[in-house]
Amino acid sequence: MNTVNAAEALLGRNLERRPDKIAYVCGTHALTYRELDRESRRFSLLLHERGMRPGERALIVLPDTFAYPVAFLGCLLTGVMAVAVGTDLRREDFAHILQDSDARLLITHPDLAVPKDAAGDAAAVLLCEEHGFFPSPKTDGANWKPHQPAAADFAYMLYSSGSTGKPKGIPHRHQDLLLVCPLVGEAVLALTEDDVVFSASKFSFAYGLVNSLAFPLFFGATAILLADKPNPAILLDIIHTHRPTVFFSVPTIYSQLILACTADHLDLPLRICASSGEALSAAIFTEWRRLTGLEIIDAIGSTEMTYWYVANRPGQARPGATGQPIAGYRLRLVDDADNDVPPGQEGNLLVSGATMAPFYWNLPEKSAETMLPDGFARTGDVFVEQDGFYYHRGRSDDMIKSGGQWVSPVLVEEVLREHPEVADCAVAAVSVGALIKPGAFVVLAPGIQPTPDLAKRLRRHVLARLPDALCPARFSCVADLPRTATGKIQRFQLRNRR
Amino acid sequence: MANINELKELLLGIGVEAEVVNTVTPTAALSQYNFDSLDWPAFIVAVETRYGVKISDGDSLRLKTLNDFIQFIEAEA
């Protein structure tokens, strides 16, 4: 049975209704819906010329410029599965993803050396040009038609950090990208074509992909893109220049914006400030509202579920609460034996919904552990439900969500143990400055004394080897680490220890 | 009591470059100096450790300049 091609659906509705409206703004450049449609089709022709066939995979490693939606939509129009990952991964992560996804083509930017180096001879490389366009196809595309996918065909795949530190692939079908628009964009955020959307989270994250691609195209809105890493000065400049109505971000960014503001009031043109990707503290919610007069709409979702499944509602947001269930998703809070727990009692959150990924790519055991036969998926998050609102209480595993990114303690510990002053270590979630951050608990090597510069040395050591989000905010020296009888580190005992 | 020079020592201790630290003034928001999402929590931890104070979530969002930190530490002493 065939299904709609998500790219064809998202482009087609705008080409008919608003071809000359601006779809994307990036810096001083703009791209209309007509231009987006044309460039995506040209990209599809390029893929055909490169010998790419429906069902094959192409890895997209690009900054957030026009090239991203063009390449992503072009892949979907061709039936090629778009494998989208961030630009700051380690060489070994790119190599693993290329091998695991069996991507035949790497689509990247000339300035990004690491993914090209990782691809080597394993995949062909297609480079974007200035302002995010691609080389012209040689054919005119007179006979070109968009691929008509079967309902079971995958449209795209994102990679998320696993507990071992190795990224795991999460494939999604065409309908997933379309279904979240009415379920969340319309029912929760009331998005319309009058909105101008700005997401600090990048396309390569599920949160950013829906914010900057599915939502604006589904509703015929305009999206602002930021190629660089966001910082308060750049974000505020964009907000004041382009006047978005909806801002999607993460608590770390809201905290940075608050700290950058020395005035008593911050005047913003926004109607919605949304937050996801990590726990939002009541302190950030309250301080942001005091400064701007705006509430932050906190929510939780996952790459596995495509997007959000619990969210606050505009005008009714509760500080400290992640929100209420979104219609279309079923939630259960269960104990460790999978029995439902009553309201007011902590439980492991299970979720089910039509936008759920069916499995992890090439990981049948992990898939069976997470995606259950009854249609529910284990989220790994612990919640309490009270009066219909869900309150996040942490994780049931050792993973840490910080700055909108998953942090595997194992990966950080491995890097720290390479340092000559470290005999052993454990990494666990700690609360610092109203945010959850990785904290390192370090057993020093024999003869090493803690000095004021130790944290600086360890921090530099980690930053030279791992993405910034994985670097511990705190390095605490301890005599030993809590372990089970079999020697396994009990990281949960270290959470929030000082 | 805390003073500007001690706090600047803490900034150096978390890895902020000396040429940046030298330009920090007591009344300017530290975020103006390109403090990122790593520097900020590291500085909060460094202040808590050095002065034996606990900076709550709410306080951490209102301490924006070195003078703010000095006043906070004095009030907590």
Interface residues (C-beta under 8 A of the other chain):
Chain A: N231 P232 T252 S255 Q256 I258 L259 A260 C261 T262 S281 A282 A283 I284 T286 E287 G403 S431 V432 G433 A434 L435 K437 P452 D453 A455 K456 R459 R460 L463 D468 A469 C471 A473 R474
Chain B: G13 I14 G15 A29 L30 S31 Q32 N34 F35 D36 S37 L38 W40 P41 A42 I44 V45 A46 I55 S56 D57 G58 S60 L61 R62 K64 T65
